[in-house]
Amino acid sequence: MPNTFGSFQLTTVANLPNVTVAFPGEHWSDGKAASAIVPGQLVIPSASAVVATFHQLNMPRTWVVAPSGAVDPRAAVALRTVQIPDTNPGNIYNEQLTPNQIMNRVIPIGEYVHAYRSGSFHLTLCAADSTYQPGDYLGWNPAGTAMAGKPAGSGAWVKTGTAANAFFEVEEYRPLTSDATQGVVTARTLRSQF
Protein backbone atom coordinates (compact mmCIF):
# COMPACT_ATOMS: atom_id res chain seq x y z
CA MET A 1 0.00 0.00 0.00
CA PRO A 2 1.55 3.35 -1.02
CA ASN A 3 2.11 6.06 1.57
CA THR A 4 -0.43 8.86 1.50
CA PHE A 5 0.35 12.24 2.95
CA GLY A 6 -1.70 15.24 3.95
CA SER A 7 -1.08 18.86 3.08
CA PHE A 8 1.58 19.34 5.75
CA GLN A 9 4.34 16.82 5.06
CA LEU A 10 7.40 16.66 7.30
CA THR A 11 10.52 17.69 5.40
CA THR A 12 13.03 17.46 8.28
CA VAL A 13 13.46 15.80 11.66
CA ALA A 14 15.44 18.79 12.98
CA ASN A 15 12.64 20.11 15.19
CA LEU A 16 11.25 16.74 16.28
CA PRO A 17 12.14 15.38 19.73
CA ASN A 18 15.35 13.31 19.82
CA VAL A 19 13.43 10.63 21.71
CA THR A 20 9.85 10.10 22.85
CA VAL A 21 8.43 7.22 24.84
CA ALA A 22 6.12 4.95 22.84
CA PHE A 23 5.75 2.39 25.63
CA PRO A 24 7.33 2.86 29.07
CA GLY A 25 9.31 0.06 30.59
CA GLU A 26 11.49 0.36 33.69
CA HIS A 27 12.47 3.98 34.31
CA TRP A 28 13.99 5.95 37.16
CA SER A 29 14.74 9.59 37.92
CA ASP A 30 16.88 9.14 41.03
CA GLY A 31 20.19 10.31 39.57
CA LYS A 32 21.79 13.46 38.24
CA ALA A 33 23.93 14.26 35.23
CA ALA A 34 27.68 14.12 35.93
CA SER A 35 28.32 15.42 32.40
CA ALA A 36 26.20 17.35 29.89
CA ILE A 37 23.71 14.88 28.39
CA VAL A 38 21.61 15.31 25.24
CA PRO A 39 18.18 13.64 25.58
CA GLY A 40 18.17 10.42 23.59
CA GLN A 41 21.76 9.49 24.39
CA LEU A 42 22.72 6.20 26.04
CA VAL A 43 23.96 6.80 29.58
CA ILE A 44 25.70 4.71 32.23
CA PRO A 45 26.32 5.25 35.95
CA SER A 46 29.38 7.42 36.56
CA ALA A 47 32.48 6.57 38.55
CA SER A 48 34.22 9.94 38.34
CA ALA A 49 35.36 12.55 40.84
CA VAL A 50 32.01 14.28 40.33
CA VAL A 51 30.37 11.28 42.00
CA ALA A 52 32.18 11.96 45.26
CA THR A 53 30.76 15.47 45.25
CA PHE A 54 27.23 14.17 44.66
CA HIS A 55 27.65 11.50 47.34
CA GLN A 56 28.42 14.30 49.77
CA LEU A 57 25.02 15.69 48.80
CA ASN A 58 23.42 12.24 49.37
CA MET A 59 22.92 11.64 45.66
CA PRO A 60 23.41 7.90 45.17
CA ARG A 61 23.63 7.87 41.35
CA THR A 62 25.11 10.02 38.61
CA TRP A 63 25.03 9.49 34.85
CA VAL A 64 27.46 10.08 31.96
CA VAL A 65 27.21 9.38 28.22
CA ALA A 66 28.08 5.75 27.42
CA PRO A 67 31.01 4.83 25.20
CA SER A 68 30.56 2.76 22.03
CA GLY A 69 31.01 -1.00 22.00
CA ALA A 70 29.46 -3.65 24.23
CA VAL A 71 26.43 -2.35 26.12
CA ASP A 72 26.90 -1.92 29.86
CA PRO A 73 24.11 -3.89 31.59
CA ARG A 74 23.35 -0.79 33.70
CA ALA A 75 22.83 1.44 30.62
CA ALA A 76 19.69 3.53 30.04
CA VAL A 77 18.29 6.06 27.57
CA ALA A 78 18.32 9.61 28.95
CA LEU A 79 15.33 11.94 28.83
CA ARG A 80 14.57 15.17 30.67
CA THR A 81 12.60 14.65 33.87
CA VAL A 82 10.29 17.66 33.48
CA GLN A 83 9.56 19.82 30.44
CA ILE A 84 8.54 23.10 32.03
CA PRO A 85 6.75 25.33 29.49
CA ASP A 86 8.62 28.46 28.45
CA THR A 87 6.91 31.44 30.13
CA ASN A 88 8.81 33.86 27.88
CA PRO A 89 6.14 35.25 25.49
CA GLY A 90 8.81 35.75 22.85
CA ASN A 91 10.18 38.80 21.07
CA ILE A 92 12.63 39.52 18.27
CA TYR A 93 15.61 39.14 20.64
CA ASN A 94 14.53 36.04 22.52
CA GLU A 95 12.03 33.71 20.87
CA GLN A 96 9.80 31.46 22.94
CA LEU A 97 10.89 27.81 23.05
CA THR A 98 8.54 25.19 21.61
CA PRO A 99 7.73 21.97 23.53
CA ASN A 100 10.04 19.97 21.22
CA GLN A 101 12.89 22.43 21.74
CA ILE A 102 12.43 22.09 25.51
CA MET A 103 12.50 18.26 25.27
CA ASN A 104 15.78 18.42 23.31
CA ARG A 105 17.61 20.85 25.59
CA VAL A 106 20.86 19.55 27.05
CA ILE A 107 20.59 18.16 30.58
CA PRO A 108 23.31 20.12 32.43
CA ILE A 109 25.58 18.76 35.14
CA GLY A 110 23.67 18.45 38.41
CA GLU A 111 20.18 18.22 36.87
CA TYR A 112 18.08 15.08 37.30
CA VAL A 113 18.03 12.54 34.46
CA HIS A 114 15.00 10.38 33.60
CA ALA A 115 16.76 7.11 32.80
CA TYR A 116 14.78 4.49 30.84
CA ARG A 117 16.26 0.99 31.16
CA SER A 118 13.60 -0.57 28.92
CA GLY A 119 10.65 0.37 26.76
CA SER A 120 9.79 1.37 23.20
CA PHE A 121 10.81 4.72 21.76
CA HIS A 122 10.52 6.95 18.71
CA LEU A 123 14.08 8.03 17.84
CA THR A 124 15.40 10.79 15.62
CA LEU A 125 18.88 10.94 17.19
CA CYS A 126 19.92 8.25 14.69
CA ALA A 127 22.38 8.08 11.83
CA ALA A 128 20.91 8.98 8.44
CA ASP A 129 20.15 5.66 6.73
CA SER A 130 17.45 4.58 4.31
CA THR A 131 17.86 0.87 5.10
CA TYR A 132 16.40 0.59 8.62
CA GLN A 133 14.33 -2.61 8.75
CA PRO A 134 12.33 -4.35 11.51
CA GLY A 135 14.71 -6.61 13.42
CA ASP A 136 17.84 -4.47 12.86
CA TYR A 137 20.01 -3.98 15.93
CA LEU A 138 20.76 -0.42 17.03
CA GLY A 139 23.83 0.42 19.07
CA TRP A 140 25.07 3.70 20.53
CA ASN A 141 27.99 5.53 18.90
CA PRO A 142 28.99 8.70 20.80
CA ALA A 143 31.06 9.77 17.77
CA GLY A 144 28.27 9.02 15.29
CA THR A 145 26.66 11.69 13.13
CA ALA A 146 22.93 12.07 13.70
CA MET A 147 20.34 13.01 11.09
CA ALA A 148 20.44 16.54 9.66
CA GLY A 149 19.36 19.23 12.12
CA LYS A 150 20.31 17.30 15.26
CA PRO A 151 23.02 18.70 17.56
CA ALA A 152 26.53 18.24 16.18
CA GLY A 153 28.72 16.07 18.37
CA SER A 154 25.78 14.53 20.23
CA GLY A 155 26.38 11.03 18.88
CA ALA A 156 23.85 8.79 17.17
CA TRP A 157 22.09 5.44 17.28
CA VAL A 158 23.52 3.33 14.44
CA LYS A 159 22.84 -0.09 12.95
CA THR A 160 25.11 -2.83 14.25
CA GLY A 161 25.49 -6.49 13.40
CA THR A 162 26.83 -7.33 16.86
CA ALA A 163 24.16 -8.27 19.41
CA ALA A 164 26.45 -7.42 22.36
CA ASN A 165 26.67 -3.81 21.10
CA ALA A 166 22.91 -3.45 20.58
CA PHE A 167 20.54 -1.72 22.99
CA PHE A 168 17.53 -1.54 20.63
CA GLU A 169 15.77 -3.59 17.97
CA VAL A 170 14.08 -1.64 15.15
CA GLU A 171 10.30 -2.12 15.04
CA GLU A 172 9.44 0.37 12.28
CA TYR A 173 11.05 3.09 10.18
CA ARG A 174 9.00 5.99 8.81
CA PRO A 175 11.13 7.95 6.31
CA LEU A 176 10.41 11.49 5.19
CA THR A 177 8.97 11.85 1.68
CA SER A 178 11.70 14.36 0.80
CA ASP A 179 14.68 12.23 1.96
CA ALA A 180 14.47 8.50 2.70
CA THR A 181 17.64 8.65 4.85
CA GLN A 182 15.82 10.91 7.34
CA GLY A 183 12.85 9.83 9.43
CA VAL A 184 11.60 8.39 12.71
CA VAL A 185 12.87 5.03 13.95
CA THR A 186 10.58 3.21 16.36
CA ALA A 187 12.64 0.78 18.42
CA ARG A 188 12.29 -1.32 21.53
CA THR A 189 14.95 -2.25 24.02
CA LEU A 190 16.27 -5.77 23.92
CA ARG A 191 15.64 -6.02 27.66
CA SER A 192 12.35 -7.24 29.06
CA GLN A 193 9.74 -4.52 29.32
CA PHE A 194 8.90 -5.43 32.91
N, C-alpha and C positions, 0 to 999 in steps of 0.2 A: 504494500500500500504506500503510495507516494506521500511525502510530507506536505501538509497544507499549512499555510501561514496566514495570519491576519494582516492588518494594515500596518502594524507596528512591529516589524521584525527586529530581533536583536542583531546588531552588526559587530559587537565587541563584548568581551567579558570583563573589560577593564573596571566597570563600575558595579559588577556583581560581587556579592560576598565571596571571600576566599574559600569559606567553608560554611555550610549550614547543616543542621542536624535533620536527617530524614527519619531516623528511628533511633531513639536514645538507648544506649546500652549502659554499662557501668560508667559513671562519671562522678568526679569529685572536684571541689573547689577549696581544698584545705591547704593549698600551697601558694607560694608567691614566685614571681619571676626573679631569677638570679642573673638573667641577661635579658636584653631586649628580645621580645618574641613577637613574631608576626602571626596573627590568627591563621590557623590552617597548617602550621608547621608541626612536625613530630618533635615531642619534647621527652626528656628523661630526667629523673631526679638528679640534682646537682651534688657534687662532692667538692666544692671549691671553698675558698676562704670566705666567700660571701655567706655560705651556710653557717659558719660559726657566728657571724653577726646576727643572722636570723634566729639561730638557736638561743642566743642571748635574749631575743625578743619573744621566746617561746613559740617560734614558728617551726614546726617539725619537718616541713618539706619545702624544698625550693626546686625550680625547674629551669633547665637550659635546653637549647636546641640540640637535637640528637645528631650524631655524625652519620655518615652513610655506612652501608655495610649491613651486617647481621643485625636484626632488630633486637634491642634490649627488651627482655620480657616485662620490664616496668614501664615501657614507653606508652605515650598517650598523644592524642591530637589536642592541640591548644586552641581554645576559644576564649573570648572575653567573658568575664563573669556577668557583667551588667552593661547594657547599652543605654546609657542615660541620654535622653533626647537633648539635642543642642538648643539651649534657650536663646542663643544669639539669633535675632530676627533676620540678620544678614544685611550687608550694605556693600558698596563697591570695593571697600578695603578688606572686608572680612566676611566672606560668604558663609551662610548657614550650612552645616554639615548634614548630609542625608543619612538615613538609617544605615544604608550599606557602607558609607564612608566611616561611620562610627564603628560598625562591626569589624572593619578592616584596619582600624588604627592599631599601631604597635602597642603591645602590652609592655610598659616600662618596668625597669627593675623595681622590685618592692610591691608591685600591684598583684592582686590575686589572679590566678590562672584557673580557668574551668577546663580541667583535663579529662578528656573522654578516652577511656581504655577500650571501649568497644561501642559498636553501633553502626548505623548506615549514614552516609554523608553525601552531600552534593559538593563537589570540589571544582574550583576553578584555578587553584594554585598548583596547576599541573603543567608539565611540559607540553608544548604544542605538538600534536600528533593526530593524524587522521585515522590511525589504525586501532584505536581502543576498541576492544571486543569484550563481551561478557566472558568472565573466567580469567582475564589477564591479571597478573600480579602487579601491584603497585608498591614501589619502595620509595623511601625518602632519600633525596639527594640534596644536601644543603648547598652544594655548588651548582645545582641545576638551574636552568633558565625557565621561568614560568611563562605562561601565555602572555601575549602582548597586553600591556596596560597594567600588569601586576608589578609590585615593587621590585626593582632591580636588587639583586643580591639576597633575596628572601628565600631562595631555594625552590625546589619543585618536587612534586610527586611524579615519578617516572616509571615506565614499564620495566619490569625485571623478570628474568627467566629463573631466578634463584629464589626458591620458597623461603629460605632462611632470611632473605633480605626484604621480604614482602610484609607489609602491614595490612594492606587492603587487597580485595578482589573486586574487579570491575563488574558491576551489575548492568550498567547501561551507559551509553555515550550519546549525548545529544549535541551534534555539531551545529555551528552557525551556518546559515544559508550562504553567507558571503565568504566564509573561509572554513573549510572542513577540518583544519588543524586546530581550530579554536572552538570551545564549547564547554558543556558541563558534564563532568564525569560523576556518575552516581556509583559509589563503592561502599562495600561493607568490610568491616574488620574481619580478619581471619580468626579472631578469638570468638568464643561463645558470647552471645548477646546477653546472657544472664549469669 
